[in-house]
Amino acid sequence: MSSKPPHEYSEGSIRVLKGLEPVKQRPGMYTRTDNPLHVIQEVLDNAADESLGGFGKKIKVVVHVDGSVTIEDDGRGIPFGMHPEEKAPVIELVFTRLHAGGKFDKGKGGAYSFSGGLHGVGVSVTNALAKRLEATSYREGSVARLVFEAGDVTEALEIRKAGEGDRKSGTTVRVWPDAKYFESAVLPMAELTHLLRSKAVLMPGVSVSLLVEKTKESQTWLFKGGLRDYLMQTLNGEPVIPLFDGEGFADAGNDNFAEGEGAAWCVAFTEDGQPVRESYVNLIPTSAGGTHESGLRDGLFTAVKGFIELHSLLPKGVKLMPEDVFARASYVLSTKVLDPQFQGQIKERLNSRDAVRLVSSFVRPALELWLNQHVDYGKKLAELAIKAAQTRQKAGLKVEKRKSSGVAVLPGKLTDCESRDIAYNEVFLVEGDSAGGSAKMGRDKEHQAVLPLRGKVLNTWEVDRDRLFANTEIHDISVAIGVDPHGPSDTPDLGGLRYGKVCILSDADVDGSHIQVLLLTLFFRHFPKLIETGHVFVARPPLFRVDAPARGKKPASKAYALDEGELTAILDKLRKEGVREGAWTISRFKGLGEMNAEQLWDTTLNPDTRRLLPVALGDIDFSATEALITKLMGKGEAAARRELMELHGDSVEIDV
């Protein structure tokens, strides 16, 4: 009698996760699992989106004694009629179906022109990770109620006529988060309070309240002065100059941005104290910053640098950098973006490339005008920035003196940068001379160096350290970086390190991935301390280019997408701008050599718009990782590799 082999891979091995199962299986992919705050925030964001659209004036949050939380708003109420295609009540779809929401339809007349929701997985994740969820919607003279347990409907939709005590419109959601999905079931009250307060700040005139039943504490926030009041209350240290605040939004005639896109900001500069920095996109807090913050930095830096040059204030030999202006800045930034692209489902960081230009284009002219109207304040700000630049350059010089004795001759292929400031300098290890040529032309000469590598780098996993330098490419990499090869238990001299960031830049195709693996193998095996100290990065060039025809006043344009998700967002935006379906051309990049210098700068080298992934060891078991890499990279490990492929072949994406 034949028994089924233990590793048989057949049609029956493929499992399709239905409904909310993916969320329950891997909650960490959809939300923060340290505590339930983020799943509560998803409901709160929906209430805030109603107020942002001008449909609600009150948001009320109640933390009940039993650990459940109620969020109540006076918006339009979730529709509860039957969905025309899905043949189910809309309110049920919102809570039970991933990628179902009102925020995808963002054209003119869309329910939510500006909203934080993008993925359509928000409250369905809340429902999936809750023991119980009660949703009540008030609209059109009726009240609809629905109850879920563990994500499934347990009390079917019940609709009744609104009575005397009922609200005219709005939504009430009560959630009992399921403790088994979270490290701690306790809601962090300080974070919740901060979140609610910030919603009130960003929506002047909207009242946000919190009631904690256990302690009977209640608080209500209603800000009329918006960002300025808020920053003044939270600032650490005395401002050197008065607060600079303003806002700018695109009108219907704007060629570059959609109507309503823009930003409101308030900035303070202090000499001491920890800077306060808060940024939001469509009211969603972006704790890890992103491209809108880069736009604010760019706008501030360009305006201050222009003022310093106009008044000839820069001492000889001092070079100003964005961080010199930004280092002592505290700010609150609220940005409106039509189709925000976030990094990860929990929306901590904004990735939309256009947001850099969007914010900068409004901040820069506003600050230039303000500085020229207040020249004395402008000079104080210039003094602060110049002082920061001098301190930074002095620190850079100290490092230079320490490492100047006995410097090896740098490789001829290396195109070095001008600055010697280790903190900002970066070297790009580029695949091939043609890509190297574009990188040399497109880079920022001040801080970016380029080292082109010829062909595939040697697989160094089983190469002895004293034989490494027999390979020219590896010799050049070591000399250019300024650090000798070493082992995991060695303490190498990192005093000679010449670049704060060592960036692997290879094509987005299979060969590029192979070169990336070979270089990561080299660093993990022979330069582990560089990874440990956070100096190694992988640059991600775009996979697609979209060529769009001229439309209205807009000339023909090119846009770049890192992956399928970004490509979909670009095509959605073109459709909204009235471009005929299929009038665009999509090209898939195979090599960096296909890009000219300007394209390479925009997509992969520019610190404000590129994607640079840090290489980190994390909490790995070193010996287990070493054994795994031996299987993957070892010369006599073909059988072990085959077994690994048979076991995990189904989880690999193939690039044909």
N, C-alpha and C positions, 0 to 999 in steps of 0.2 A: 504494500500500500504506500503510495507516494505522499509525503507530507509537503506542505507549502514551504519553499525556501524562505529563510528568515528575512532576506532583503529583497524579496521579489517586488519589482516595480511594474505595475500593470494599470489598466484603466481604473480598477477599483481603488488604486492608491490615491487618486486625485479626489480631494474633498472640497466641496464648494460651501463656503460659509454664507449662510442666508441671514437676511434681516440685520439685526444688531449683534449677531454672533462675533464678527471681527472685533468689535469694541470690547466685548466681554473677555475675549481670548487675549487681546493685547491692548489693555487700556492705556498703557504708556505711550502708544503711538498717537492717541487722540486727545489726551489731557494730561495734566500733572497728577501724579498719583501720591505725592507726599501728604496731601490733605484735599478735602472736597471743594476748596474755594473756587477752582477753575470751572467745575461743572455748575456751580451756582452762578458764576460770572457769565456763563453762556446764556442763561435766562435773563440776567440783568442787562447784558448787551442788547438783547432783543427789545427790552423795554426802553433802553436808551436810544435805540435806532428809531423808535416811534417818536420820541421827543426831538431827536435830531431832524426828523422829517417835518417837524412842526405840528404833530398830531397829539402830543401829550404834554402836560405841564406838571405831573406829579409821579414820583416813583416811591413806593413804600416797601421796605424790607423788614420782615419780622423773623427773628431767630427764636424758635419755640423751645420749650423745656425738653421736649422729647428728641431734640437734635434735628428736627426738620426745619426747613426755611421756606417762607412765603415771599414771593416777589409779585407786587401788584402795580399795574400802570393804568393810565386813563387814555391809552392810545386807541387805535381803531378796532382792536380785538382781532384774534386769529379767525379767518374765515372758516365756517364749519359746514358749508355746502359740499356736494359731491364734486370731486376732481373730474374734469371732462374726460381725461384719458385713463386715469388709474381706477376710476369707479369706486372710490373710497372717500370718506369725509376728509377734507383738506387738513383739519386739525389733527386727525389721526396720522396722516402721512408725515406731518411736520415732526411728530414725536417718535415715529417708528421707522422711518425710512432714511437711510444715509443718502446724502446728496439730493435731498428734497428741501427746498426753501424758497422764500420770496425774494431772495437777494441776487439770484442769477440774472433776473430780467432787469438790466440796468440801462436800457435805452431810454429815450424820451418817453415819459409816461410810465416807466417801470415803477413798481411799488416802492422800491428803495433805490433812489439814484445814488445816494452815498450811504454805505453801511459797512460795518466791520465784518459781517458775515460774508464768506466767499465760498467756502467748501460745502456749505449746506449740511454739515454734520453736527452743528452746535448742540441744540437742545435734544437731538436724538441720542447724543452721547450722554447727556445728563440723564435721560430716561433709561438708557441701557445700564447705567451704573447706580440706579436707585432701587431701593427695595419697593418704594411706592411713589407714584407721582400723580397728583390731581391737577387737571387743567380746566379752567373755567374761562369762557370767552363771552364778553358782552358786546353785542352789536345788532343794529337794525331791529331794536325792540325785542330781542330774544336773548336768552341765556343758554349757553351750551356747556355741558359738563361731561368730562371723560376721565376715567381712572385707569392707571397702568400699574402693574406689579412686575418687577424684573424686566421691564421693557415691553411686556405684553398687555393688551387691553383686557382688563378684568371686569370693568363696568362699562358697558357700551355707551355710545354717545346718546345723551338725553337732552332734548331741547324743550325749553318751556318759555312762556311769555314773561318778559321782565315785569317784576312787581315794583311796589313803591320803594322798598329799601335797596333795590338794585341800582348799580351804576348804569349810565347811558351807554358807555362804551369802555373797552379796555380788556385787559387779560389778567388773570390771577393764576399763578402756578405755585403749588406747594410740593416740595421735594424732600424725600427721606433718603439721603445718600446711603449706599450700602457699604458698611465699614470694611467688608472683605476686600474691596478693590483699592483701599487706601492705607498707607503706612500709619496714618493717624486719622481717626474719624472726627477729631476736634477741629472746628473751624477757627482759623487764626483771626481773632477779632480785630487786632491792630491793622492787619492787611485789608480786611473787609471794610473797616472804617475809612482807611485811606482811599480805597477804590471808590466808595460811595461819594466821598468828599470831592474826589477828582472829577467824577461825573458831573457834580453840581458846578464845579469850576468851569468845565468845558461847555456847559449849557446854561449860560446866564439866564436867569428867569425861571428855571425849572427847579422845583422843590424836590429834594431827595431826603428821605427820612429812614432812620433805623430804630427798631424797638427790640430790646433783648428781654424776653419774658422772665427769665430766671432772676435777673438783677433789677428788673423794672426800669432799666436805663433807657432813655430815648433821646435821640439827637436829630435835628433837622438842619440841612444845609441849603441855603438859597443865596447864591452870589449874584450881585448885580454888576460888580466891577470886573468879573471874569479873571483872566490870567494875571493881571497886575496885582490885584488884591491878594491872590493866592501866593504868588512868588514872594511878596513882601512879608507875608506871615510865616513862610517856611525858610526864608533865607538865613544862611549862617554867615555872620560877618557883615561889616558895613559896606555898602556899595561905593566904589571909587567915583562913579559918575551916576547921574540919575538913570532909572530903569529905561531901557529902550524897548518900546513895544509897538506893535502894528499888526496889520493884516493885509492880505492881498488875495483876491480870487479872480479867476479867469471869467471874462464875459463871453457872450455868444460870438463875438467877432474875433476871439483869440485863435490864431492859426495853430498854436502848438498844444494847447490843453483844452480839455472838455469844459463846458460852462459849469462854473461852481467849484472847479478844482482850485486848490490854493492852500494857504496856511495863515494861522494867527500865531503870534509869538510874543514872548516877553523875555528880555535878556538883562541880567545884572552882572557886573564885574566886581569881584571882591579881591582884596589882597591876601586875606587869610580865611580860614574856615573851609570845611568840606563843601565843594560845589553841589548845588541841588540841580539835578537834571531829570526832567520828565518829558517824555514825548508820547504822542498819541496819534493814531491814524483812524479817522472816523470814530473817535471816542474809545478805541481799543488801546489800552496801555501797551506800549512797545518797550518792555524793560531792557531788551538787548539792543535798543536803538535801531539803526538801519539807514537806508538811503535818504530818508527825510532829514535825519540829523546831519548826514554828510552835506546835504544841501544848505542847512543852516550854517554849518562850519565854513563851507565854501563862500557863502554870501558875506558872512562876517569878515572872513580873511581878505577877500578881494576888496571890500570897501575900506577896511583899515589900512591895508597895504597901499591902496590908491591914495588915501589921505596922507600917509607917511611920505610917499613919493612926491605928492603935490607940494607939501610943506618942507621938503628936504630934511627930514628928521632922522634918517637912518645913519648911525655912525659908520665910518669906514670899516669894512671887514665883517660887518654883521649881516647875516642872511636870515631873513624872516621866513618862518614856516607856519602853516595853518595852526599847529598845536600851540605856538607861542601866543596867538591871539585867543585861542579856545581854552587854554589851560585854566584860566581863572574865571571862566564864564559859567554862570548858573542860568538855567532857562526852563521855561515851560513852552512846549511847541505842540500845537494842535493842527494836524494836517488833514485836508480832505482830498482823497484820491478816488477816482471813479472805480477802477478795478484793482484793488490792492493785492499785490503778490506777497505773501508772508512766507518766512522760512519756518516750516513745521506747522502742525495743526494748531499749536497753542498760541500762535501769532505773536511771539515775543519780539520778532525782528522783521522790519519791512525790507523787502528785496526789490521792489519796483524801481527799475533803473531811471525812469523818467522823473521820479520824485526828487532826485538831486537837482535837476534843472528847474523843476517846478518851484521848489522852496527857495533856491538861490535867486531865481529871477525876480522874486518879490522882495526878499530880504535885502539884497545888495543895493538896489537903487534907493530903498527907504533909508538904509543906514548912511549911504553916501550923502543924501540930502540932509539928514539929521546932523551928521558930523560937520558939514559945511555951514550949518546954521548955528552950531554950538562948538566953535573952534577950540575954546579952552578945554572943554570936556574931551574933545577929539585928541588934544595933545596929552591929556592925562592917560587916556586909553593907549595911545601910542607908546608912552613911557612904560606902561605896564607890559606891553607886548615886547618891546625892545629889551627890557630887563630879563624877561623869560628867555629870549633868544640868546642873550649873552651868557646866562647861567648854563644853558644847554650846550653852547659851544665850548665853554670852559671845561665842562665835564667830558666832552668828546676829546679835547686836547690831552687830558690826563691819560686816557686810554691809549692815545696815539704814542705818547712818550714811552709808556711801559712796554709796548710791543715793537718799538722801532729797531731794536738791536738784532742783527742777524736775520733780517727778513729775506725769505727765499725769493728768487726771481719769479715774478708772476707770469703765468702762461700767456703766450702771445695771442691766443684766441680770445682771451678775456677782454671784453670792452668794459672797463671799470667806470664807476660813478665818481663824480667830483668831490662829494662830501666825505668826511671821515667820521661822521656821526653814526656810530654803530646802531643806536636805537632805531634809526629811520632807514638805514641802508638795507637794500635787498639785492640778492643775486638770483637771476633766473637761469636754471639749467635747462637749456632749450634743445629740443630734438632737431638736428639737421641745420645746415648752413642757410637754407632759404628762409626758414622761420626765424633763425638767428638774425638774419639781415633785417627782416621786418621789425623784430623786437628792438634791435639797436636803433633803428630810425624812429620807432614809436615811443620808446621809453622816456621817462623823466631822467635826463642826464645827471641831474643833481644827486639823486638817491638810488637809481636803479642800474645795476650792472647785468651784463648778459654773457653767459658762457655757453657757446654752441657745442653740442656733443655729436660726434660722428658715429652714425650707425647705432647698433644695440650695445649697451654697456655690458661689460663682463658680469656673468653671474658669480658673485663673490661669496656665496654662502659657505663654500668649502675651500676658499683660498686662504692660505696662511697670511698673517698680517705682514710679515717681512717680504712676501712676494707680491703684495698689492701694487707697489709702485712700478712693477714691470709693465703694467697697463697704463698707457699714456693718459687715457680719459680720467682714470681714477686718480692718478698723480695730479692732474690739472685741477680736479675738483677739490682735492685736499689742500693744495697750495693756495688756490683762489679763496677758499673758505678761511684758511689760516689756522686749521686745527688738525692735529695728527690723528691717524687711526688709533682706536683704543677698544678695550673690552668693557662689559657692563660693570665690572667691579673696580676698574681703574679710576684714577682721578686725573683726567687729562687737563692740561693748561688751556683754559678757554680764554685766556687774556689776549691771545693772538687772533681771536675771532674777528673777521672783518665785516660781517653782515649780520644784522639782527634777524633777518628772514632769509632762509635758503629755500627757494621756491622751485618745485619740479613742474616744468611746463612742457607737456607733451600733447600730441594730437588727441582728438576725442574718439579715435577709432581703436581697433583691437591692438594694432602695433604700438600705438601710443600708450595704451593701458599696460602692455608688456614692458615697455621702457620704464613706466612709472613703477611697476612691481620690482624691476631690477634695481632701480635707484633706491626704493624703500628698503629693499633687502640689504643694499650696501650700507645705508644709514643705521638700520637696526642691528646689523652684525658688527660693523666696524666703527660707527660713530654714534653709539646709543645715547651718550650724554647730550648730544645736540637735540635729539628727540625729547629726552627727559626734561631739558631746560626750555622746551617750547620754541626752538628755532627752525624747525622743519615744517614746510607747508606744501600743499598740492594745489596748483592753480587749475581752475576748471574752465576751459575755453567753451564757447557755444557749440552746440551740435547743429543748429539750423540757422539759416538766414532767410528772411522773408523780404522780397522786393515788392513794394506796393506802388501802383501807378499814381500819377498826379490826381488829386481830388479837390475840386473847388480852388481855393487859394493855395492849398498845400501842394508843394512840389512832390515829385516821386521820392520815395524814401526807402531806407533799409532798416530792418530791425533784427535783433539777434535773440535766439532762445536757447537756454541751457538744456532744456529737455522738453518732452511732449507737453507737460503742464503749461510751461511758459508759451509754447507755440500756440496752444489753444487760446490763451489769454490775448495774445497778439492778434490772432485772427478774429476773435470776438470784438476787439477794439476797432479793427478795420471795418467790420460789418456795421458797427454803430456809426462810424464816420461816413457810411453810405457807399463803401467800395463794393462793387458787384462781386458776388460769390465766384471765386475761381479767377478773378482778375489779377490776383497776386501770384508770385512765383516762389515756391519753397525749395531752397537748395539745402542739401545735407552736407556739412563740412566733413572732409576726410583729413585735411591737414592744415596746420597753422600757416604753411607756406602759401596757401590760397588767399590769405588775408594781407591787405596792405597795412602799412605802419599805423595809419589812423584807425582802421578797424580793430587792429590788435590792441591799441591803447584803450579804445572805448570799451571793449568787451572783456579784456583779460589783464591789462596792466594798471589801469586807472584805479587807485585805492578806493575811490568813492563808488565805483560801479562793478568792480570785479567780484568773483567768488574765490576766496582763498581759504582752503580748508586746513586747519591746523592738524598736524599729525601728533597724536598723543598716545601714550602707553595705557593710560587709564588704570583700572585695578586688575591688570592681567596677571595670570600666573606665568612667570617668565619661562620656566622650564617647559610647561605645557605648550606655550606659544612657540618656543624653540623647536619642540618636537613636531609641531604642525608645519612650521616653515620648512623643516628638514624634509618632510613628506612632499611638500610642494616644490622645493628648489633643489633637493639633493639629487646627485647624478645617478646613484644606484637605487632610486626609490620608485621606479616605474610601476611596480606591482602595487605599492602602497597608494600611489597617485590614482591608479585605475580604480582601486577599491573606494577611495574618497569620492571619485567622480560618480561611481555607481550609487553611492549612498546619497550624495547631495546634488546630483546632476539636474534634478527637477527644480532646484531653486536658483538656477543660473539663467541670466538673460543672455540671449545669443545675438550678436551683431553680425548679420549676414551681408 
